Amino acid sequence: MADKVPAIRSAVAELVKEKNCGPILIRLAWHDAGTYSKEDGTGGPRGCMRFDGDVCEAKFGANKGLDVARALLEKIKEEFAPDMSYADFWALASIVAIKEMGGPDVKFRMGRKDAKAVTESVAEGRHPDGDKGADHLREVFHRMGLTDQDIVILSGAHTVGKCHVDRSGFDGPWTADPYKFDNSYYVDMLKKEWKETKTSAGNPQFNSADNTMMLISDLALVSDEKFRVYVEKYANDEKAFFNDFAESYQKLIELGCKDLQEICSVCKLMKRSIYAIQGRKQENKQAPVFAMKKTLDSEFLIPEKGRIFANPVCLLPLPPARQRTVLEPPYNITSA
């Protein structure tokens, strides 16, 4: 399945360009993962929205309209990823969407397990509500095991997309360019004048003179002192936002998942491998000299100094020190 990832990425990228559907693909994966509860391990990314029924996650009020995203992706799923879990597929599609709209690279790892039946749906009410403030945001995100900083970072996904009154009851885009992933969301919150109003559905929100809008949950990030520190940080430093978003978003879409496998961006194989590392002592410190890697399909290779090969054309950095063992001769194979 890992070897299909490049084709999936390419097909989703073309879909995003053709349909301008990047924001809703992010929302799909976000809402799939955002049901997680750290306390009991329920919920999380497991593709449960694909089920229909009288009581199911697909019919949550917070998920209204996501049938559009699922329908857009289904043809790609059938053609390129029939054996990939929906949870993995939706996560990967969202990562591609983020990148296609100008956002950061988010690491993708495979191995999410899909729910087997609609009965695995969690109770409604685990997603954040746009008409509630800071206390509600902390209740929702802390339940998932996320931090105050994660709350501000992941809310930054509102830099793309817009609300539809027939879906959420709110109306309008957050930023002037709803298909450009940047830090405008934070800049606008601090610099624009926001006037309280109500949508045609009667929902409260805040509008600016340029017809962009913010929700109560958005502006809670500037009224709460602990949140505001991060808003100011990301308004002033887009690079910091991108770096932190890539980390927090990966955390979100992996909530509750175990034994996920990273995909090598060059050879496209999963890094489920055995490492053999040669080492030497220098000034009382062990330093790696060569590394060898055996993938699912390749033989051991001796690469360049300080590199790992997944196959003859793949170069990867050494794993973090805590994940490797540096050995003195004779060189023994150790699992990474």
QUICORHU-V810073 format. One record per pair of residues at least 12 apart in sequence whose ideal C-beta (glycine too) atoms are under 8 Angstrom apart, sorted by the first residue. I is the first residue (numbers start at 0). J is the second residue. Records with the same first field share a line. If there is no record, write none. Layout:
I=J / J
This chain:
0=80 / 82 / 83 / 109
1=109 / 260 / 262 / 267 / 268 / 269
2=267 / 268
3=79 / 80 / 83
4=91 / 107 / 262 / 267
5=267
6=79
7=75 / 79 / 80 / 83 / 88 / 91 / 92 / 95
8=91 / 95
10=75 / 78 / 79
11=24 / 72 / 75 / 91 / 92 / 95 / 96
12=95 / 98 / 99
14=71 / 72 / 75
15=95 / 96 / 99 / 100
16=99
18=71
19=178
20=67 / 68 / 71 / 96
21=96 / 97 / 99 / 100 / 159 / 160 / 178 / 180
22=96 / 100 / 159 / 160 / 161 / 177 / 178
23=64 / 65 / 67 / 68 / 71 / 160
24=68 / 71 / 72 / 89 / 92 / 93 / 95 / 96
25=93 / 96 / 97 / 156 / 159 / 160
26=65 / 68 / 160
27=48 / 65 / 68 / 69 / 72 / 89 / 92 / 93
28=44 / 89 / 90 / 92 / 93 / 252
29=93 / 153 / 156 / 251 / 252
30=48 / 59 / 61 / 62 / 65 / 126
31=44 / 45 / 46 / 47 / 48 / 86 / 89 / 90
32=44 / 90 / 251 / 252 / 253 / 254
33=125 / 126 / 127 / 139 / 143 / 251
34=47 / 56 / 121 / 125 / 126
35=125 / 142 / 143 / 144 / 254 / 255
36=121 / 125 / 142 / 143
37=142 / 143 / 144 / 254 / 255
38=142
40=255
41=121
42=121 / 125 / 255
43=254 / 255 / 256
44=86 / 89 / 90 / 111 / 252 / 253 / 254 / 255 / 256
45=84 / 86 / 111 / 112 / 113 / 114 / 119
46=84 / 85 / 86 / 88 / 89 / 111 / 113 / 114
47=113 / 114 / 117 / 119 / 120 / 121
48=62 / 65 / 69
49=69 / 85 / 113
50=114 / 116 / 117 / 120
51=117
52=117 / 120
54=117 / 120
55=117 / 120
56=120 / 121 / 123
59=123 / 126
60=123
61=123 / 126 / 128 / 167
62=126
63=166 / 167
64=163 / 166 / 167
72=88 / 89 / 92
75=92
76=88
83=109
84=111 / 112 / 113
85=113
86=111 / 112 / 113
87=109 / 110 / 111
90=107 / 111 / 252
91=107
93=252
94=107 / 248 / 252
97=180 / 248
100=159 / 178 / 179 / 180
101=179 / 180 / 181
102=180 / 181 / 241 / 244
103=241 / 242 / 244 / 245
104=245
105=244 / 245 / 248 / 249 / 252
106=245 / 249 / 261
107=261 / 262
108=249 / 253 / 259 / 260 / 261 / 262
109=259 / 260 / 262 / 269
110=256 / 257 / 258 / 259 / 260
111=253 / 256 / 259
112=256
125=139 / 142
126=139
127=139 / 140 / 216
128=216
129=162 / 167 / 169 / 202 / 204 / 214 / 215 / 216 / 217
130=202 / 203 / 214 / 215 / 216
131=215 / 216 / 219
132=215 / 216 / 219 / 222 / 223
133=219 / 220 / 222 / 223 / 226
135=216
136=150 / 154 / 216 / 219
137=150
140=153
143=251 / 254
144=254
145=247 / 250 / 251
147=225 / 226 / 229
148=229 / 243 / 247
149=247 / 250 / 251
150=220 / 226
151=220 / 226 / 229 / 230 / 233
152=229 / 233 / 240 / 243 / 244 / 247 / 248
153=244 / 247 / 248 / 251
154=184 / 216 / 217 / 220
155=182 / 184 / 185 / 233 / 240 / 244
156=244 / 248
157=173 / 174 / 184 / 217
158=173 / 174 / 179 / 180 / 181 / 182 / 183 / 184 / 185
159=173 / 174 / 177 / 178 / 179 / 180
160=172 / 173 / 177
161=173 / 177
162=204 / 212 / 214
164=198 / 199 / 200 / 202
167=202
168=198 / 200 / 201 / 202
169=198 / 200 / 202 / 204 / 212 / 214
170=198 / 199 / 200 / 204 / 212
171=204 / 206 / 210 / 211 / 212
172=210 / 211 / 212
173=187 / 211 / 212 / 213 / 217
174=187 / 211
175=209 / 211
181=237
182=233 / 234 / 236 / 237 / 240
184=217
185=230 / 231 / 233 / 234 / 240
186=234
187=207 / 211 / 213
188=213 / 217 / 218 / 220 / 221 / 230 / 234
189=221 / 230 / 231 / 234
191=207 / 208 / 209 / 211
192=207 / 208
193=205 / 206 / 207 / 213 / 218
194=206 / 207
203=215
205=217 / 218
263=309 / 313 / 315
265=309 / 312 / 313 / 314 / 315
266=294 / 309 / 310 / 312 / 313
268=294 / 295 / 296 / 297 / 309 / 310 / 313
269=294 / 295
270=294 / 309 / 315
271=294 / 295
272=292 / 293 / 294 / 295 / 309 / 335
273=292 / 293 / 332 / 333 / 334 / 335
274=290 / 291 / 292 / 293 / 307 / 318 / 323 / 324 / 332 / 333 / 334 / 335
275=290 / 291 / 293 / 299 / 330 / 331 / 332 / 333
276=289 / 290 / 291 / 323 / 324 / 325 / 326 / 330 / 333
277=289 / 290 / 326 / 328 / 330
278=325 / 326 / 327
279=327
280=327
285=325
286=325
287=305 / 317 / 323 / 325
288=304 / 305
289=301 / 302 / 304 / 305
290=302 / 305 / 306 / 307 / 317 / 323
291=307 / 308
292=307 / 308 / 309 / 315
294=309 / 310
296=310
297=309 / 310 / 311
302=314
305=317
318=335
322=335
323=335
